[in-house]
């Protein structure tokens, strides 16, 4: 006796796809997730896992609003994932120390603090630390730093572990997960999408959610005036082990384009490059050298750190660098949650919640309408 088709088929097993599958399954939808490779084998497997709503720019807008909502969900969410699926995402409310290296950066960081305060009040508890205060908090910092902003409520998780934790919890709720299945396109009946085409045949479903990251464009070819205008952006990360006698910093350190994230195993993740090189996922000598130099500029003793490994991932980026979350214009039964660029880990809880509401027939709320697909003119 054949199984009935799922209520919802999720395409893509990165952190966003796994989160969507979990939230759907938790609300009682019969859910099937299909992934071409292994879970978290794309950008989710190459991320430092930062939970940083203010990112590099502090700019008010939808990313800040949704990021704050997601950040607040993580303590209870990670406890639930651990209980349901038996996998600990390694949530750490470490805080982030954003470092100013000269007078110009001091002025910029202080202005950014004021912008965040105007947008969200004291939601993050930001505090300015002078040179001496910052070095008391993190003694290994470079003596030349000018000051820093401490954001004590931000933090990090282990990104690929979070993806697997979402998937395991979804399975505990009755969802199915299949890897090694490539979705090549979608099957339409009139103005409705009714299934996904794979090499093994058509998979029927009541609804489909496309969460294939940098690979989200190809399945949408022919559905509208153009496919999703998504491109891969390579991010390289290296992992160091601090030298003997040097303690890894407690908070994440962020200066310029470099960040240092201390993980539970004692390693230090150093990221990240941002390179528009197509689907080239190589780790390069130039990338590793730039990251190592950046790490030393923040913590000079890391020149004597042990190199453990390096890796790269392809982040999915849309032209405006905002994610696309919504229903496909002019088609019933197809939803999209992709283009999260550097924010997939952080935004995974809110993305899962928003997509579940969309599948139920609800519209995007006002604070997320800037993420709808209509802006892409598909």
C-alpha positions as a Markdown table, in Angstrom:
| # | Residue | x | y | z |
|---|---|---|---|---|
| 1 | Unk | 0.0 | 0.0 | 0.0 |
| 2 | Unk | 1.6 | 3.3 | -1.1 |
| 3 | Unk | 2.0 | 6.1 | 1.3 |
| 4 | Unk | -0.1 | 9.3 | 0.7 |
| 5 | Unk | 1.9 | 12.3 | -0.5 |
| 6 | Unk | 3.1 | 14.6 | 2.2 |
| 7 | Unk | 1.2 | 17.8 | 3.0 |
| 8 | Unk | 4.4 | 19.7 | 2.4 |
| 9 | Unk | 7.6 | 18.8 | 0.6 |
| 10 | Unk | 10.7 | 20.9 | 1.7 |
| 11 | Unk | 13.5 | 21.1 | -0.9 |
| 12 | Unk | 16.9 | 21.6 | 0.7 |
| 13 | Unk | 18.5 | 20.3 | 3.9 |
| 14 | Unk | 20.5 | 23.3 | 5.1 |
| 15 | Unk | 19.7 | 25.1 | 8.3 |
| 16 | Unk | 16.7 | 27.0 | 6.8 |
| 17 | Unk | 15.2 | 23.9 | 5.1 |
| 18 | Unk | 15.6 | 21.8 | 8.3 |
| 19 | Unk | 14.1 | 24.6 | 10.4 |
| 20 | Unk | 11.1 | 24.8 | 8.0 |
| 21 | Unk | 10.6 | 21.1 | 8.2 |
| 22 | Unk | 10.7 | 21.2 | 12.0 |
| 23 | Unk | 8.2 | 24.0 | 12.4 |
| 24 | Unk | 5.8 | 22.4 | 9.9 |
| 25 | Unk | 6.0 | 19.0 | 11.6 |
| 26 | Unk | 5.5 | 20.6 | 15.0 |
| 27 | Unk | 2.2 | 22.1 | 13.7 |
| 28 | Unk | 1.0 | 18.7 | 12.5 |
| 29 | Unk | 1.8 | 18.9 | 8.8 |
| 30 | Unk | 3.0 | 15.6 | 7.2 |
| 31 | Unk | 6.4 | 16.8 | 6.0 |
| 32 | Unk | 9.0 | 15.4 | 3.7 |
| 33 | Unk | 12.5 | 17.0 | 3.3 |
| 34 | Unk | 14.6 | 16.2 | 0.3 |
| 35 | Unk | 18.3 | 17.0 | 0.1 |
| 36 | Unk | 20.6 | 16.3 | -2.8 |
| 37 | Unk | 23.7 | 15.8 | -0.7 |
| 38 | Unk | 24.1 | 15.4 | 3.1 |
| 39 | Unk | 22.3 | 17.7 | 5.6 |
| 40 | Unk | 24.2 | 21.0 | 6.1 |
| 41 | Unk | 26.5 | 20.2 | 3.3 |
| 42 | Unk | 26.3 | 23.7 | 1.8 |
| 43 | Unk | 26.6 | 27.1 | 3.4 |
| 44 | Unk | 25.2 | 25.8 | 6.7 |
| 45 | Unk | 28.2 | 23.5 | 7.1 |
| 46 | Unk | 30.6 | 26.3 | 6.6 |
| 47 | Unk | 29.2 | 29.0 | 8.8 |
| 48 | Unk | 30.5 | 30.1 | 12.2 |
| 49 | Unk | 27.0 | 30.0 | 13.6 |
| 50 | Unk | 26.8 | 33.6 | 14.9 |
| 51 | Unk | 23.5 | 34.9 | 16.3 |
| 52 | Unk | 24.1 | 38.5 | 15.5 |
| 53 | Unk | 21.0 | 40.6 | 14.6 |
| 54 | Unk | 23.1 | 43.8 | 14.1 |
| 55 | Unk | 25.6 | 42.0 | 11.8 |
| 56 | Unk | 28.3 | 44.2 | 10.4 |
| 57 | Unk | 26.2 | 47.3 | 9.7 |
| 58 | Unk | 23.8 | 48.0 | 12.7 |
| 59 | Unk | 21.3 | 49.2 | 10.0 |
| 60 | Unk | 17.6 | 49.3 | 11.2 |
| 61 | Unk | 15.3 | 47.3 | 8.9 |
| 62 | Unk | 13.7 | 43.9 | 8.4 |
| 63 | Unk | 16.8 | 42.0 | 9.2 |
| 64 | Unk | 17.3 | 43.7 | 12.5 |
| 65 | Unk | 13.6 | 43.2 | 13.4 |
| 66 | Unk | 13.4 | 39.6 | 12.5 |
| 67 | Unk | 16.9 | 38.9 | 13.9 |
| 68 | Unk | 16.0 | 40.2 | 17.3 |
| 69 | Unk | 12.8 | 38.0 | 17.3 |
| 70 | Unk | 14.9 | 35.0 | 16.3 |
| 71 | Unk | 17.6 | 35.7 | 18.8 |
| 72 | Unk | 15.1 | 35.7 | 21.6 |
| 73 | Unk | 13.7 | 32.3 | 20.5 |
| 74 | Unk | 17.1 | 30.5 | 20.7 |
| 75 | Unk | 17.3 | 29.5 | 24.4 |
| 76 | Unk | 14.0 | 27.8 | 24.5 |
| 77 | Unk | 14.3 | 26.5 | 21.0 |
| 78 | Unk | 17.7 | 24.8 | 21.5 |
| 79 | Unk | 16.4 | 23.2 | 24.7 |
| 80 | Unk | 13.4 | 21.8 | 22.8 |
| 81 | Unk | 15.5 | 20.5 | 19.9 |
| 82 | Unk | 17.8 | 18.8 | 22.3 |
| 83 | Unk | 14.8 | 17.2 | 24.1 |
| 84 | Unk | 13.0 | 16.1 | 21.0 |
| 85 | Unk | 15.9 | 14.9 | 18.8 |
| 86 | Unk | 18.7 | 14.3 | 21.2 |
| 87 | Unk | 21.1 | 16.7 | 19.5 |
| 88 | Unk | 22.6 | 19.7 | 21.3 |
| 89 | Unk | 23.1 | 22.7 | 18.9 |
| 90 | Unk | 25.7 | 24.2 | 21.3 |
| 91 | Unk | 24.0 | 27.4 | 22.0 |
| 92 | Unk | 26.3 | 29.9 | 23.7 |
| 93 | Unk | 25.1 | 33.4 | 24.8 |
| 94 | Unk | 28.6 | 34.6 | 24.6 |
| 95 | Unk | 28.1 | 38.2 | 23.6 |
| 96 | Unk | 29.9 | 40.0 | 20.8 |
| 97 | Unk | 32.6 | 42.6 | 21.2 |
| 98 | Unk | 32.8 | 44.8 | 18.1 |
| 99 | Unk | 36.2 | 46.5 | 18.0 |
| 100 | Unk | 37.2 | 50.0 | 16.9 |
| 101 | Unk | 40.8 | 50.1 | 15.8 |
| 102 | Unk | 41.2 | 53.9 | 15.3 |
| 103 | Unk | 39.4 | 57.2 | 16.0 |
| 104 | Unk | 37.3 | 56.9 | 12.8 |
| 105 | Unk | 36.0 | 53.5 | 13.8 |
| 106 | Unk | 35.2 | 54.8 | 17.2 |
| 107 | Unk | 33.0 | 57.5 | 15.7 |
| 108 | Unk | 31.4 | 55.0 | 13.4 |
| 109 | Unk | 30.6 | 52.5 | 16.2 |
| 110 | Unk | 29.2 | 55.1 | 18.5 |
| 111 | Unk | 26.9 | 56.4 | 15.7 |
| 112 | Unk | 25.8 | 52.8 | 15.0 |
| 113 | Unk | 24.9 | 52.3 | 18.7 |
| 114 | Unk | 22.7 | 55.4 | 18.5 |
| 115 | Unk | 20.9 | 54.0 | 15.4 |
| 116 | Unk | 20.2 | 50.7 | 17.1 |
| 117 | Unk | 19.0 | 52.4 | 20.2 |
| 118 | Unk | 16.6 | 54.5 | 18.1 |
| 119 | Unk | 15.3 | 51.3 | 16.3 |
| 120 | Unk | 15.0 | 48.9 | 19.2 |
| 121 | Unk | 15.7 | 50.6 | 22.5 |
| 122 | Unk | 17.8 | 48.5 | 24.9 |
| 123 | Unk | 16.9 | 45.1 | 23.4 |
| 124 | Unk | 20.6 | 44.2 | 23.1 |
| 125 | Unk | 22.0 | 45.9 | 26.1 |
| 126 | Unk | 24.8 | 47.6 | 24.1 |
| 127 | Unk | 27.6 | 49.3 | 26.1 |
| 128 | Unk | 30.6 | 51.3 | 25.0 |
| 129 | Unk | 33.9 | 50.1 | 26.4 |
| 130 | Unk | 37.1 | 52.2 | 26.3 |
| 131 | Unk | 40.5 | 50.8 | 25.5 |
| 132 | Unk | 41.2 | 49.7 | 29.1 |
| 133 | Unk | 37.8 | 48.3 | 29.7 |
| 134 | Unk | 37.9 | 46.2 | 26.5 |
| 135 | Unk | 41.3 | 44.8 | 27.3 |
| 136 | Unk | 40.3 | 44.0 | 30.9 |
| 137 | Unk | 37.4 | 42.0 | 29.4 |
| 138 | Unk | 39.6 | 40.3 | 26.8 |
| 139 | Unk | 43.3 | 40.6 | 27.8 |
| 140 | Unk | 44.6 | 39.1 | 24.6 |
| 141 | Unk | 43.3 | 41.9 | 22.5 |
| 142 | Unk | 45.8 | 44.0 | 20.5 |
| 143 | Unk | 47.2 | 46.9 | 22.6 |
| 144 | Unk | 46.4 | 49.3 | 19.7 |
| 145 | Unk | 42.6 | 49.0 | 19.8 |
| 146 | Unk | 40.7 | 52.2 | 20.5 |
| 147 | Unk | 37.6 | 50.9 | 22.1 |
| 148 | Unk | 34.7 | 48.5 | 21.5 |
| 149 | Unk | 30.9 | 48.0 | 21.7 |
| 150 | Unk | 29.9 | 45.1 | 23.9 |
| 151 | Unk | 26.6 | 43.4 | 22.8 |
| 152 | Unk | 26.1 | 40.9 | 25.7 |
| 153 | Unk | 22.9 | 39.2 | 24.4 |
| 154 | Unk | 24.2 | 38.0 | 21.0 |
| 155 | Unk | 25.9 | 34.6 | 20.7 |
| 156 | Unk | 26.4 | 31.6 | 18.6 |
| 157 | Unk | 25.6 | 27.9 | 17.9 |
| 158 | Unk | 27.4 | 25.2 | 16.0 |
| 159 | Unk | 25.8 | 25.7 | 12.6 |
| 160 | Unk | 25.8 | 22.2 | 11.0 |
| 161 | Unk | 24.8 | 20.7 | 14.4 |
| 162 | Unk | 21.8 | 23.1 | 14.5 |
| 163 | Unk | 20.7 | 21.9 | 11.1 |
| 164 | Unk | 20.9 | 18.3 | 12.1 |
| 165 | Unk | 19.1 | 19.1 | 15.4 |
| 166 | Unk | 16.2 | 20.6 | 13.5 |
| 167 | Unk | 16.0 | 17.6 | 11.3 |
| 168 | Unk | 16.2 | 15.1 | 14.1 |
| 169 | Unk | 13.5 | 16.9 | 16.0 |
| 170 | Unk | 11.3 | 17.1 | 12.9 |
| 171 | Unk | 11.7 | 13.3 | 12.4 |
| 172 | Unk | 10.7 | 12.8 | 16.1 |
| 173 | Unk | 7.5 | 14.6 | 15.2 |
| 174 | Unk | 6.8 | 12.3 | 12.2 |
| 175 | Unk | 8.6 | 14.1 | 9.4 |
| 176 | Unk | 10.7 | 12.2 | 6.8 |
| 177 | Unk | 14.1 | 13.2 | 5.6 |
| 178 | Unk | 15.7 | 11.8 | 2.5 |
| 179 | Unk | 19.2 | 12.6 | 1.3 |
| 180 | Unk | 20.7 | 11.9 | -2.1 |
| 181 | Unk | 17.6 | 13.2 | -4.0 |
| 182 | Unk | 18.0 | 16.0 | -6.4 |
| 183 | Unk | 15.0 | 18.2 | -7.2 |
| 184 | Unk | 15.3 | 19.3 | -10.8 |
| 185 | Unk | 12.1 | 21.3 | -11.2 |
| 186 | Unk | 8.4 | 21.4 | -10.3 |
| 187 | Unk | 5.2 | 19.9 | -11.8 |
| 188 | Unk | 2.3 | 22.2 | -12.5 |
| 189 | Unk | -1.4 | 21.5 | -13.1 |
| 190 | Unk | -2.7 | 24.8 | -14.3 |
| 191 | Unk | -1.9 | 27.5 | -11.8 |
| 192 | Unk | -0.9 | 25.1 | -9.1 |
| 193 | Unk | 2.4 | 23.3 | -8.3 |
| 194 | Unk | 1.6 | 19.7 | -7.4 |
| 195 | Unk | 4.9 | 18.0 | -7.2 |
| 196 | Unk | 8.7 | 18.0 | -7.6 |
| 197 | Unk | 10.6 | 16.3 | -10.5 |
| 198 | Unk | 13.5 | 14.2 | -9.4 |
| 199 | Unk | 15.8 | 11.7 | -11.2 |
| 200 | Unk | 13.7 | 9.0 | -9.6 |
| 201 | Unk | 10.4 | 10.4 | -10.8 |
| 202 | Unk | 7.8 | 12.9 | -9.6 |
| 203 | Unk | 7.2 | 13.4 | -5.9 |
| 204 | Unk | 3.6 | 14.7 | -5.3 |
| 205 | Unk | 2.9 | 17.0 | -2.5 |
| 206 | Unk | 0.1 | 19.3 | -1.2 |
| 207 | Unk | 2.6 | 22.2 | -1.1 |
| 208 | Unk | 6.3 | 22.7 | -1.7 |
| 209 | Unk | 8.8 | 25.0 | 0.0 |
| 210 | Unk | 12.0 | 25.7 | -1.8 |
| 211 | Unk | 14.9 | 26.2 | 0.6 |
| 212 | Unk | 17.8 | 25.2 | -1.7 |
| 213 | Unk | 20.2 | 28.1 | -0.8 |
| 214 | Unk | 22.6 | 29.0 | -3.6 |
| 215 | Unk | 21.0 | 26.2 | -5.8 |
| 216 | Unk | 17.5 | 27.7 | -5.6 |
| 217 | Unk | 17.5 | 29.2 | -9.1 |
| 218 | Unk | 17.5 | 26.2 | -11.3 |
| 219 | Unk | 14.3 | 24.5 | -10.1 |
| 220 | Unk | 12.4 | 27.8 | -10.7 |
| 221 | Unk | 13.4 | 28.2 | -14.4 |
| 222 | Unk | 10.3 | 28.4 | -16.5 |
| 223 | Unk | 7.9 | 29.2 | -13.7 |
| 224 | Unk | 7.8 | 33.0 | -14.3 |
| 225 | Unk | 9.4 | 35.7 | -16.3 |
| 226 | Unk | 12.7 | 34.7 | -14.9 |
| 227 | Unk | 14.2 | 32.4 | -12.3 |
| 228 | Unk | 15.2 | 33.5 | -8.9 |
| 229 | Unk | 18.0 | 36.0 | -9.3 |
| 230 | Unk | 20.2 | 34.3 | -6.7 |
| 231 | Unk | 23.9 | 33.9 | -6.8 |
| 232 | Unk | 26.5 | 32.0 | -4.7 |
| 233 | Unk | 28.9 | 34.1 | -2.6 |
| 234 | Unk | 31.9 | 32.1 | -1.3 |
| 235 | Unk | 32.8 | 32.4 | 2.3 |
| 236 | Unk | 36.1 | 30.9 | 3.6 |
| 237 | Unk | 36.6 | 30.1 | 7.3 |
| 238 | Unk | 39.6 | 28.7 | 9.1 |
| 239 | Unk | 39.9 | 27.0 | 12.5 |
| 240 | Unk | 42.7 | 27.6 | 14.9 |
| 241 | Unk | 43.7 | 26.3 | 18.2 |
| 242 | Unk | 45.0 | 29.1 | 20.5 |
| 243 | Unk | 48.7 | 28.7 | 21.5 |
| 244 | Unk | 49.5 | 27.2 | 24.9 |
| 245 | Unk | 48.8 | 29.6 | 27.8 |
| 246 | Unk | 46.5 | 31.8 | 25.7 |
| 247 | Unk | 42.8 | 31.5 | 26.7 |
| 248 | Unk | 40.3 | 31.7 | 23.9 |
| 249 | Unk | 38.2 | 34.9 | 24.2 |
| 250 | Unk | 34.8 | 34.6 | 25.8 |
| 251 | Unk | 32.8 | 36.9 | 23.6 |
| 252 | Unk | 32.9 | 36.8 | 19.9 |
| 253 | Unk | 35.5 | 39.3 | 18.6 |
| 254 | Unk | 34.5 | 41.3 | 15.5 |
| 255 | Unk | 36.8 | 43.9 | 13.9 |
| 256 | Unk | 36.4 | 45.1 | 10.4 |
| 257 | Unk | 35.5 | 42.1 | 8.3 |
| 258 | Unk | 37.1 | 39.6 | 10.7 |
| 259 | Unk | 35.4 | 37.7 | 13.5 |
| 260 | Unk | 36.7 | 35.2 | 16.0 |
| 261 | Unk | 34.3 | 32.6 | 17.6 |
| 262 | Unk | 35.4 | 30.4 | 20.4 |
| 263 | Unk | 33.7 | 27.0 | 20.3 |
| 264 | Unk | 33.2 | 24.5 | 23.1 |
| 265 | Unk | 35.9 | 22.2 | 21.9 |
| 266 | Unk | 38.5 | 25.0 | 22.4 |
| 267 | Unk | 38.9 | 25.8 | 18.8 |
| 268 | Unk | 38.6 | 29.3 | 17.3 |
| 269 | Unk | 36.6 | 29.8 | 14.1 |
| 270 | Unk | 38.0 | 32.8 | 12.1 |
| 271 | Unk | 35.8 | 34.2 | 9.3 |
| 272 | Unk | 35.0 | 35.1 | 6.7 |
| 273 | Unk | 35.8 | 36.0 | 3.2 |
| 274 | Unk | 33.1 | 37.2 | 0.8 |
| 275 | Unk | 33.9 | 36.4 | -2.8 |
| 276 | Unk | 31.8 | 36.4 | -6.0 |
| 277 | Unk | 33.4 | 33.5 | -7.8 |
| 278 | Unk | 30.4 | 31.5 | -9.0 |
| 279 | Unk | 30.0 | 27.9 | -7.8 |
| 280 | Unk | 33.7 | 27.6 | -6.9 |
| 281 | Unk | 33.8 | 26.3 | -3.3 |
| 282 | Unk | 37.6 | 25.9 | -3.0 |
| 283 | Unk | 39.7 | 27.0 | 0.0 |
| 284 | Unk | 42.4 | 29.3 | -1.3 |
| 285 | Unk | 45.9 | 30.3 | 0.0 |
| 286 | Unk | 44.9 | 33.9 | -0.4 |
| 287 | Unk | 41.7 | 33.4 | 1.6 |
| 288 | Unk | 43.5 | 31.6 | 4.5 |
| 289 | Unk | 46.3 | 34.1 | 4.6 |
| 290 | Unk | 43.9 | 37.0 | 4.8 |
| 291 | Unk | 41.9 | 35.4 | 7.6 |
| 292 | Unk | 45.0 | 34.6 | 9.5 |
| 293 | Unk | 46.3 | 38.1 | 9.2 |
| 294 | Unk | 43.0 | 39.5 | 10.3 |
| 295 | Unk | 43.0 | 37.3 | 13.3 |
| 296 | Unk | 46.5 | 38.4 | 14.3 |
| 297 | Unk | 45.4 | 42.1 | 13.9 |
| 298 | Unk | 42.8 | 41.5 | 16.7 |
| 299 | Unk | 44.7 | 39.1 | 18.8 |
| 300 | Unk | 48.5 | 39.2 | 18.1 |
| 301 | Unk | 49.3 | 36.0 | 20.0 |
| 302 | Unk | 47.3 | 34.0 | 17.3 |
| 303 | Unk | 50.4 | 34.2 | 15.1 |
| 304 | Unk | 51.5 | 31.2 | 17.2 |
| 305 | Unk | 48.2 | 29.4 | 17.0 |
| 306 | Unk | 47.9 | 25.9 | 15.6 |
| 307 | Unk | 46.2 | 25.7 | 12.2 |
| 308 | Unk | 43.5 | 23.0 | 12.4 |
| 309 | Unk | 41.6 | 23.2 | 9.1 |
| 310 | Unk | 39.8 | 25.5 | 6.7 |
| 311 | Unk | 36.6 | 25.2 | 4.7 |
| 312 | Unk | 34.4 | 27.2 | 2.4 |
| 313 | Unk | 30.7 | 27.5 | 1.7 |
| 314 | Unk | 28.5 | 29.2 | -0.9 |
| 315 | Unk | 26.1 | 31.7 | 0.7 |
| 316 | Unk | 22.8 | 32.4 | -1.2 |
| 317 | Unk | 22.6 | 36.1 | -2.1 |
| 318 | Unk | 19.8 | 38.1 | -3.8 |
| 319 | Unk | 20.6 | 41.5 | -5.3 |
| 320 | Unk | 19.4 | 43.4 | -2.3 |
| 321 | Unk | 21.0 | 41.0 | 0.2 |
| 322 | Unk | 17.6 | 40.3 | 1.9 |
| 323 | Unk | 16.1 | 36.9 | 2.0 |
| 324 | Unk | 13.1 | 35.9 | -0.1 |
| 325 | Unk | 10.3 | 34.4 | 2.0 |
| 326 | Unk | 6.8 | 34.0 | 0.5 |
| 327 | Unk | 4.5 | 32.5 | -2.0 |
| 328 | Unk | 5.5 | 32.3 | -5.6 |
| 329 | Unk | 3.6 | 35.0 | -7.5 |
| 330 | Unk | 0.8 | 33.6 | -9.7 |
| 331 | Unk | 1.2 | 30.0 | -8.5 |
| 332 | Unk | -0.6 | 28.2 | -5.7 |
| 333 | Unk | 1.3 | 25.6 | -3.7 |
| 334 | Unk | 4.8 | 26.9 | -4.1 |
| 335 | Unk | 6.6 | 28.8 | -1.3 |
| 336 | Unk | 10.2 | 30.0 | -1.1 |
| 337 | Unk | 12.5 | 30.6 | 1.8 |
| 338 | Unk | 16.0 | 31.3 | 0.5 |
| 339 | Unk | 18.6 | 34.0 | -0.1 |
| 340 | Unk | 19.5 | 34.4 | 3.6 |
| 341 | Unk | 23.1 | 35.2 | 2.6 |
| 342 | Unk | 25.0 | 35.5 | 6.0 |
| 343 | Unk | 21.9 | 35.3 | 8.2 |
| 344 | Unk | 20.4 | 31.8 | 7.7 |
| 345 | Unk | 21.4 | 30.4 | 11.1 |
| 346 | Unk | 20.1 | 33.5 | 13.0 |
| 347 | Unk | 16.9 | 33.8 | 11.0 |
| 348 | Unk | 16.0 | 30.1 | 10.9 |
| 349 | Unk | 13.4 | 30.2 | 13.7 |
| 350 | Unk | 11.6 | 33.2 | 12.3 |
| 351 | Unk | 11.8 | 31.7 | 8.8 |
| 352 | Unk | 10.3 | 28.5 | 10.0 |
| 353 | Unk | 7.5 | 30.3 | 11.8 |
| 354 | Unk | 6.7 | 32.6 | 8.8 |
| 355 | Unk | 6.7 | 29.7 | 6.3 |
| 356 | Unk | 4.4 | 27.6 | 8.5 |
| 357 | Unk | 1.9 | 30.5 | 8.6 |
| 358 | Unk | 2.2 | 30.9 | 4.8 |
| 359 | Unk | 1.4 | 27.3 | 4.3 |
| 360 | Unk | -1.6 | 27.7 | 6.5 |
| 361 | Unk | -2.9 | 30.5 | 4.2 |
| 362 | Unk | -1.8 | 33.5 | 6.3 |
| 363 | Unk | -0.1 | 36.5 | 4.7 |
| 364 | Unk | 3.3 | 37.8 | 5.7 |
| 365 | Unk | 3.1 | 40.1 | 8.7 |
| 366 | Unk | 3.8 | 43.8 | 8.1 |
| 367 | Unk | 7.4 | 43.6 | 9.6 |
| 368 | Unk | 8.3 | 40.9 | 7.0 |
| 369 | Unk | 6.6 | 42.1 | 3.9 |
| 370 | Unk | 9.8 | 43.6 | 2.5 |
| 371 | Unk | 11.0 | 40.0 | 2.1 |
| 372 | Unk | 8.2 | 38.9 | -0.2 |
| 373 | Unk | 8.9 | 37.7 | -3.7 |
| 374 | Unk | 6.9 | 40.5 | -5.4 |
| 375 | Unk | 9.9 | 42.8 | -5.0 |
| 376 | Unk | 11.9 | 40.4 | -7.3 |
| 377 | Unk | 9.5 | 40.9 | -10.3 |
| 378 | Unk | 9.4 | 37.2 | -11.1 |
